[in-house]
Amino acid sequence: MANAAKRQMTHPQVQAYWTAVDCGFEQVADVFEECVYEALTAMRRPEMEAYLEAARYLGKLGRGAEPMLVFLEEWPSVVHAIGGNALPPVIDLVRALQKSPNSRAITPFLQTLAAVARRLQSPGQLQRYLDIARDLMTRTTGSIHGHHSTFPSPGLIPLFEQSPFLLNLLSLGGLKNWVEYGILNYSRHPERQQEYFALALADSRAVLQRERRGTLFADVERQLDLYLRALWRDGDQLVPYSTAFDEMRKPVPYFDKLGMRVPDVFEAERGIAGIDRYRAVLAHMVGHRRWSTAQIADNWSPFQRMAVEFFEDCRVDTLLIREYPGLRRLLLALHPKPVEGACDPETTSCLRHRLAMLSRAILDPGHGYRDASLKAFVARFHALLQDGPASTADMASLALAYVAKTRRQSDQLARVHFDDTVIDYRDDNRHLWRYIEDSDDEEFFDDPEKTLAKESEITGLPPRHYPEWDHTTRTYRPDWASVYEALHPSGDAADVDRLLQKHAALAKQLKRLLDLLKPQEKVRIRYQEEGSELDLDVALRALIDFKAGSQPDPRINMSHRTDGRNIAVLLLVDQSESLNEKAAGGQQTVLELSQEALSLLAWAIDRLGDPLAIAGFHSNTRHEVRYQHIKGFSERWDDTVKARVAAMQAGWSTRMGAALRHAGHYLSARKADKRILLLLTDGEPADIDVADPAHLRADARKAVDELDAQGITTFCLSLDPGADDYVREIFGHRWRVLDHVAQLPEKLPLLYLSLTR
């Protein structure tokens, strides 16, 4: 114990951390430094301090080294999955276990916590799980004559051990019901209770099958993420919540600055499968994010705000259907159809019922409603959207007019008609309102500006995880590398203009080449009713048919189109620390030369008209591969892009395989005859957490093979004079080494032209 406490760590800061935890366990000392490095990739300073304090507490429990050891190893994975805010409730449960006869359950609880967190994916969901465990502990811990808790809960440890498996099959609501059955039926039978929670009883498995209802979010998350990105071009984070714990006020979907919140399970409804219900929810939220504008709520009554929300929801749904007409069938299937006259205005508030009828009528041309006011406002709604998308302000004005036209004294009654008025694919519209002054009507919900410190604000997209090839075992390490992407910071666009002026003579040469490469060939398109000229062969046949008394073919014209280059190119730039070194024989750094080359290349391709994207990458262990968008495919070469090029900086390492896979993710979505990934680098793959250089080279080679299988051509331009051996190993014959780095601004555009010819 004493020797372990005096153990010297290799880094002074790690040594300070080791002193802070005040630990004498040899097992912990052996892995402490590795755990700290892992934790630093996931936590900021306050979270790190809380992590170490919790580890210190666990080491003083009197239960040996295991709880502390498990926590140090597992908690960084929990933070990666759901963030560090979950630590206080976790430690609270540990304290409750320690104070009860259930202290043996601490280690199983901590051992499975990371797997549980990855499945639940949000702090709120984890809190529900902790509540279920605490409820089981409280209700099944034995006592003598009801005075003292003496016997541990027989089912608690088996529950913790089975939780990862159970949450792969059940929602939190299903887990709650399954646990409740075990408590009610086996609370007085310790042995049977233990068997129930260990899934050793037939009725335990039967209840499990009974609770497996609906489509779990965790099972379709990847599909929904692809649906958002591919169909709606929205890549926001999806965050699940449970619907099983608030019986009075069922939560509904919503979105905020932290992500898009959806239920953790959807059952089939009205013949619509759970995954299609998810798609409808996400489509509606995307529509709001794209077209809705927040309105000042202070001077609107609750009834008026409700009307505005209904009208705006209808506008969003209408615009979604315009973009994808097939959505109408899905939305109408999920939209209830209130019965006209079902609400008695003499005894009940019917405003909600009238608005639900109006909403149905707007989306359903065959609604069959007879109310004159309803049909008049349906017509006014469609007239507003006839010439364009209209606006949220337009809907607000129309809603105000509707409330004024149709209001009744009975709308103020406390009894409200809710039947067939809940449209559950729509979100709660909290984003539609902003408040000038605090009031009783205002809800701040999860506004990160009010709940999070500045240092914890999310500034980029959530990470995407990629496998990494292990050449020693010839297998993939699943979800090994985490790629964080963000938009590149901006600098001064004028700096890039000066670079282009420096290379004005080279630009003139490139212009002459570009003029030769611009698409010139014309393709004839025949059989057109309207065109640029007459198609004589078809016209002659039509004349013969006419003379013979047959119906002639009216498509007697033809037109022409330019046979353009159908290519897509992504330039991936290594931004590792070595780019800060000065190029041989000059005063400029490799980074500065890269900026000049990128500027000339982007200028040239913009003139040529080819789709080009530019991205930079560097890494700081497998947990932090940074991928920064410099130019998108749809962006022109303008001051915005120039400013990003001007701000390029170099640092960290080169985890090439993960960056290649992520770049391929974007290229694979491009519809082009030829897709090229051009890599600009000054060295071989390397990272600070990899000792064997062959490992990352083999992984990069595997990534190139994967891209080949997707029809993506990978080419490497290396600035390392000694790169011949390893670059051939990675890229086969598709590479070139530039011995004189100062020639990069000239050679890179020419290389591009040769690859895309």
N, C-alpha and C positions, 0 to 999 in steps of 0.2 A: 504493500500500500504506500509506504513512504517513498520507495524508489519511484513508483509511478508518478506520484505527485511532483517529484523533482525532475521528471523527464523533460529534456530540452528539445523544443521543436525547431525546425529549420528556418522559420520565418519569425521575425520579432512580433508581428501582429498576431500570428497564430499562438505564439508563446503567451502573449497577453490574454488571449481568449482562454488558453489552457489554465492559466493562473486563476481566471475569473470563475471557471466552473468548479475549481477546488475539488478535484477528483483524484482518488488514489487507486483506481482499478486499472490493472495492467491491460486488460482486454480493451478498455476504452482508449487508453493512451496509444495503443497500437494503431488504431484507425482514426483517431481524432483529427489529425491534420487533413487526411483525405476527406472526411466529413465536412470540415470547415470550407475547403475549396469547393466542394459540391454545393454547400449552402450559400456561398457568396455569389454563385451564378443565379440564384433564385431570389435573394433577399436584399433589401436595402438596410441601412444601418440600424434604424429602430427595430425592424423585424429581426435582424441578427442579434441584437441585444436581448430581445424577448426569447429567442431561440436558445441562447446560452443560459439565460436565467431558468428557463423551463428544464433544460438538461441538468443544471445544478440541483434543482428541486428533486428531480427523479433519482439523482444519484444519492440523495440523503433519505430516501424512503425506508431504507433498511431491508430492501428486497434484492440486494446484490447489484451486479453490474448490468444485468439484462435489460431492465426497463430503460435505463439511460442509453445503453448501446443501441437498442432498437429505435428509440426516438431520434438519436443523432443521425442514424442511417436513413430512416424513413421520412422524416419531416420535410426535407427539401423536395421530395417527390409530391408531397401533399401541397406544398406552396406552388409548385409548377402547375398542379391541376386546378387549384381553386384560390390561391393567394394566401397570404399570411394572416388575414383577419380572423381565421378560424381557430387560432391558437388559444385564446382565453376560454372559450367553451370547452375545448378539448381538455385543458388542464383542470377546469372546474369538475369535469366528470372524473378525471384521475383522482382528484382530491376526495370526491364522494366515494369512489371505490376504495381508497386507502382508509377512510374513516369507517368503512363498513367491513363485514367479514369477507368481502369480495376482492380483496387486494390482489389475489392470485390472477384475477382477470385483467389486470393492468397490462401485462405483457402481451397477451393475445389481442387485446384491444388495439395497442399500438402497432403490432405486427401487421394487422390487416387494414390499418387506417389509410395507407396510401392507395391500395386497390379500391377501397370504398370511395375515396375522394375522386379518383379518376372516373368512377362510374357516375357519381352524383354531380360533379362538375360545378358546383356553386356552394358558397358558404351557407346560404339559406337551406339548401338541401341537406348539407352535412348536419346542421343544427337539428333538423327533423329526425335524422338518424340517431343523433345523440339523445334526443328526447325519448325515442322508442326504447333505446337501451336503458336509460335511467328509469323509465316506467317499469320495465321488466325487473330491474334490480329492486326497486322499491316494493313491488307487489309480490315477489317470490323469495325474498330473503327471509329465512326462518327466524323464529323468536321463541323464547321460553315464557309461556303464560302471557304473551303479548307485551312484555316489558322491555326486553333487550334483544336486539338483533344479534343472533348468535351463529346461525347456520347460513353459509353462502347460498346465493341463488343457484340452483342446479343447472338452469338453462342459460345463464349469462355467458359463460366461456364458450359453450357450443354455438351460441348465437354469433359471437364475435368471429369464431373460426369459420362459420358458414356464410357470413355476410357477403363476401365478394361473389360467391356462387348465387346466393339468393337475389342480390341486386342485379345480376345478369338476367334474371327471369321475371322479377317483380318491380313494379313501381314502389315508391315509398308508401303509398296508400295500401298496396297489396301486402307489403311487408308488415305494415301496422296491423292489418286484419289477421295475417298469419300468426304474428306474435300474440295478439289478443286471444285467438282460439287456444293457443298453448297455455296461456295463463289461466283462462277460465276453466279448462278441462283437466289440467294437470298440476295446479298449484298445490294440491295436497298429496301429490304422489311424486316425490323427488326423483326416483329412478326413472319413472316414465316421462317426467318433464325433461330430464336430461336427454333421453332417447328421442323425444319429440323435436327438440331444438337441434339435435344432431342429425335429423332427417332419417332416423332409424326406425320410425313407426310408420305403418301403412297410412294412418289418417293424417300424419304430418305431410307425407308426399301427396295425399289426396287434396288436402287444403291448399297446398302449393299449386297444384294443377288448377284448382278452382279459381285461385286469385290471379292466374296468368291470363289476364284479359287485356285486350287492346294492343296497340302498337307502342312499344317503349321508345322514347326519344333516343336513348343511348344506342338502340339498334339501328336507327335510321339517320343518325346525325351526319355521317359522311355523305349519304345520298342527298340530304337536305342542304348541306353546305355546297355540294356540286350544283344542285338546283338553283340556289341563290346566285352563285357566281356565273354559271353558264347562261341561265335564262334571263336573270334580272340584273346582272353585272353589279351585284351587291355582295361584298365579302365580310359583313359585320359578324361579330361573334354571336353564337346562339347559346343562351343560358336557360336551363330548365328550372321550373319550379313545381312544387307538389300541390295538387288540388285536394288532398285528402285531409287536411288539418284545419281548415276554416269552413265549418259548416254554415255559419251565419252569412258570410260574404265570400263566395267562391272567387278566387283570383281569376283574372282574365289576361290574355296576352297583352303585352305592351312592349315598348322599346324606349331606351334612354341612351345616355352617352356611354354606358357600359356594355350595351349589347341589346339583342332582340330576345325577349323573355317569352318562352313557350311552355306549355304543360309537359310534365315528364312522361305522360301517357295519354294517348287518344284512342278511345274505342270507336269501332265502326258506328256510324250514325246515318240514318236515312239512306242506307245502301252505299254510303261512301266510306271507303277504307280509312284507317287511321292515318296512313302516310299522306293520303290525298287531303285530309283535313289539315295536316301540317302545312301542305303546299298552299292551301287556300289562305291560311293564317299568315304565312310569310309573304305571299303575294300582296295581300291587303296592306301589311305593314310597309312593304317596299313602296307601294303606291303612295302612302302618306309621306314617306321620307322623300319621295321624288316630287310630289305636287302640292303638299299641304304647307301652309304658312301659319305660324302661331298668331292668335288674335288676343287683344287686350280683353280680359274677362271681367274686370272690376265693375263695369256698368251694365252687365248682362245678368238677367235673372237666371236661376237654375233651369226653369222651363225653356227659356230662350237658348241657353247653352245646349240643352239636350236636343233641341230642334236643329241647331247648327251642326251638331255632331252627326245626326242622321243624314242631313243633306250632304255634308262633306263626305261621309262614308259612301253615299250613293255616287257622288262625283268620282271618287277614287275607283270604285268598282266599275263604273262606266268606262273610264279611261283604260283600266286594265283589260276589259273585254275588247275594247278597240284594238289594243295591241295584240292580244291573243284571244280571238273569238271563242275558242273552245272552253275558256274559263266560265262562260255564261252557264253552261250545263252544271258545272261543279258548284258555282255560287248559288244558283237557284235551288239545287238539291239541298244545300245547307241552310238556305234562308227560309225561315218559317213563313207560312201563308196564313196570316190572321183571317178569321172568318168575319165578314162584314156584318155588323150588328151584334157581335158576341159580347161587346161591352155595353153595359147599361149606364148612360150618362146621368141618370137620376140618382144613382147610388154610388157610383165609382168614377174615379178620375180616368178619363179615356185618352188623354193626350199621347201617352206612350203607345197605345193601341193604334191610334190614327197615324202616328209617325211610322210604325212598323208596316201598316198597310201601304202607306205612301212609298216607303222604301221598296217593298215588294213590287208595287206597280211600276216604279221607275225601271227596275231591272227586268221585269217580265211583261213583254208586250201583250200577252194573253191573260192578263190578271183577272179580268171579268168583274172588277169593282164598278159600282154604279154611281158612287158619290160624285156630285158635280165639282165640288171644291177640290177633291183629290185629283180628278182628271185634269182640272185646270192647272194645278200646280205641277203635275207631271209634264204637261205641255210646256209650261214656262221653264221647267228645268231643262228639257231637251232643247228648247230654243236657245238657252244660254250656252249650251255646249255644242251647238250646231257648227259654229265657225272656229272653234278652238277648244282648249281645255278649260276655259274660264278660270276662276280663282277661288280661294277660300273666302275672300271678302265678298265675292258674288254670292256664294252659298249662304253666307251670314245674312246678307240683305234679303235673300229669298226666304230664309228661315224665319226672320223677323216678320216678314209680310204674312207668312203662313200662320204663325202663332196669332197674329193680330186678326186674321180673317176667320180662323176656326175656333178661337178660344171659347170656352164655356165656364160658367161659374163653378161647375162641378170639378173642373180641372184642379181646384185647390183642395179637394177632399183627400183625406189621409189614405183611404183605400184605393190602391192602384191596380189596374188590370195588367197582369204580367203574362197571361197565357199567350203563347206564340209570338212573343215580342223580343225574346233573347236571341240575338244573332251572334253565335259564339265564335265565328271565324274572325270577327272584327275585334280590334284592340280597344283599350279603354280611353283612347283619345286624350291622354294627359298632355301629349305634345302639342295639342291645339291651343292651349291656353297659357298665357303668361300674366302675371299679376304685378301691378304697380305698387300696391300696398298689401301688407299682410292682412288676412281676414280669416274668418271661420270657415269660409269656403275653400281656402287655399290648401293644397296638399303639395308638399315638396317631394314626396316619394323618395326615389333614390338619386336625387341630384348630386353628382359627385362633387360639385363645387361647394356643397354644403356639408357633405359627409366625409370627404377625403381631404387630406392635406395635399398641398401642391406637389410635394415630392412623390406622391403615389398616384398621380393622375396618369391615365393610360394615354400614350402618345402614338401608338402604332397598332397594327393588327395583331391578333393573337398568333402564337407561333404555329407553323406547320411542321409536322414531324416526318422525317424521312429515314428509311433504313440505311444501314451502312454495311458494306461487304467485309466480312472477316476472311482474309485469304488463308489463314491457318486452319480454320475449320470448314472453309468453303461453304459458309452459310451467311445469311443476312442477320444482322443485329436489328430487330424491329424497333421502329420509332426511336432511333438512336440519336439523330442530330436534329436540333430544334432551330428552324430558320425564322428569324424575325424580319419582316419586311416593312419598309416605311418609304415615304417620299423623301428624296434627297434634300437637305437644306439648300437654301439659295444664297447666292452672293451678288456680285456686281456684274451684270451682263456686259457692261462696257469693257471689262477685262478681256472677254472673249472676242469682242469686236477688234480689239487691238491685236490679238493673236492672229486673226484672219487677215488683217492688214499687213502683218509681218510676212505672211505667206501669199501675198497678192499674185506674185509671178507663178507660183505653183497652182493657185486657183485658176489662172487663165488656162494652163495646160489641162487641168482637170475638166474645165468647161468644154474644151474641144472634144475630149473623150466622151463626155456625157452626151453631147449632141449626136455622136455616132451611135450611142447605146439607146437613145430614146426610141420607143416603139415606133416603127414606120409602116409596117405591113398592114394592109387593109384586108379584112375578112368580109366576104360577101354574105349577106343574110337574105335568103330568097323567100318567096311565098309570103309577101307582106301586102295587106290591103292598102297601106299607105307607106310610101318610101321615097327615096331620093331620086330614083330613076325607074324606067320601065324594064321589066324582065322579059326580053323578047321571046324566049322559048315558051314561057308560061303564057304570055299574052297570045301567041300564035295558037297554042292548044285551046285556050279559052274561046278564041274566035271560031275555030273549027267546031267546037262544041255548040256554040251559039248558032252557027249556020245549020248544024245538024238537028237543031231543036232541043238540044240537051241544056241542062243548067250549067252555065260556065263557071269556072273557078274564079271568084273575085280577087284572089290574092295574086295579082299580076305585076306587083311592084317589088323592088328590092332596095335594101339599104346596106350601108357599110359601117363597120366598127373597127377601131384600131386593135390589132392583136397585141395587147399589152403584156408586160412581164408580170406573171402571177407568182410573186415570191414574198417571203417574209423573213427578215433577218433580225436576230437579237444579238447585240454586242455586249458581252459580259466582261467587265473590267475588274481585274485583281487590284484591290486597294489596300494591300497589306503594307506593313511597316517598311519593307525594303524599297518601296517606291520613293521614299524620302531621300535615298542616296543619290549622289550626283552621278550623271551618266559619264562613262569613260570619255576623256578628252574634251569635256565641256564644263560649263558652269551651271547648267540647268539640271534640276533633278529629273529622275525618270517620270515622276508625277507630272511635272510641268510639260514635258514632252508628250505625255499621254493626253493631257488637256488639249494641246495643240492638234494632235492627231484626231481626237474625238471631234473637235470643232470643225476641222476640214472635212472629215467623213460625214458628219451630220449635215453640213452645208451641201456637200455634193449629192447626197442621197435625197435631200429635200428637193433639189433641182431635178433629180431623176424621177422622183415620184414614187419610189419604192417604200413600202412600210418598214420602218426601222424602230426598234426599241433599244435603249441603252440602260444598263443596270450595273452597279458596282457591288462588290462583296468583300468581306473579310470576316474573321472569326476569332473568338476567344473561348476555346474549348468547344466540345460538341453541343453544349447547352446554349451557346450564343453565336449562331452564324447570322451575321447581319447582311441583308440584301436590300439595297437602296435603289429605287426607281429614279433614273435620271431623265429619261425620255420614254414616253409611251408610244405605242404604235399609232395611235390616232392624233398625237401631238405634232404640230409643225415646228420647224426650227425657228423659234422666236425668242424674244427676250426672256420668257419664263424658263425655257430649257437652257438657254445660255447661262442664266444665273445659277442654275444647278451645276453645270459644268465648271463654272468659275469657283464654286465652293468646294470642289473635290478635295478630300484629305485622305491621307494614308495612315494606317495603324493596324495593330494586331497581326493575325496569322492568315493562312490560306487553306481553308477546308474546302477543297475544290469540288469533291463529289456532291456534297449537299447543295452547293450553289448551282452546279450543272443540272441537278434534278429539278430544282426550283425554277430555273430558267426554262427547262423543258416543259414544266407544267404550264407556263404561259404560251410557249411556242406551239404546243400540241393543240391548243384551242384555236389557232389560226387556220383558216381555210385557204391554203395556197398549194400550188403545184410543187414548190420548192421551199423548204424551211431550213434555214441555216442558223446555227449557233456558233458565233465567232468569239473565241476566248482570247483576251489579251492579258498576258501574265509575264512576270519577270522571274519566276522561280517555280520549284516543284511544290506539290501539296505538302503542307505541314501544319501542325498545331501544337500548342504547349502541353496538351494532355495526351499526346501520342509520342511514344519513344521510338517506335519502329517506323522508319520512313517508308518501308515497303507497304505498310498497311494502307495509308492514304493514297499511295499510287495505285494500288490494286483496286481500291474503292472508286477512284476516279475513272479507271479503265472500265469498271463494271457500269458506272453511270453512263459512259460513252456508249457502251453496248446497249443499254436500256434505251437511250435516245435513238440509236440506229433502228431498233425494233419499232419505234414510233414513227419512223420515216423522217427523222431530223438529222441533218448532216452537221457534224461537229468538226470545227477546224480551229487549231491553236496557233496563234502567233506569239512566240516566246521571245523575250528580250534577254534571256540568259544564254550567253555564248556557250556554256557547257551543258546545254539542255538536251543534246541530241539523243542520249541513251534513254533518259526517263520519259521524254516527250514522245519518243517513238513507242515506248512501252504502253503509254496511255492512249495515244491518238492514232496509232498505226501509221499510215502514210499521209494522213491529213494534218500536216503541221509545217511550220516554217520557223526557222530561227533567224532573228535579225541581229547580226553581229555588231552592227553600229547603231546604237540606240538613237543617236541624233538623227538618223534617217527615218524615224518612226512617222513623223507628220507626212512625209512623202510616200512611204511604203504602204501605210495602212489603207488609205483610199484606193490605191492601185490594186492592193490585194483584194479588196471588196469587189472592185469591178471585174477582176479575173474570176472570182468565185461565182458571181451572179450573171455572167455573160451567157 
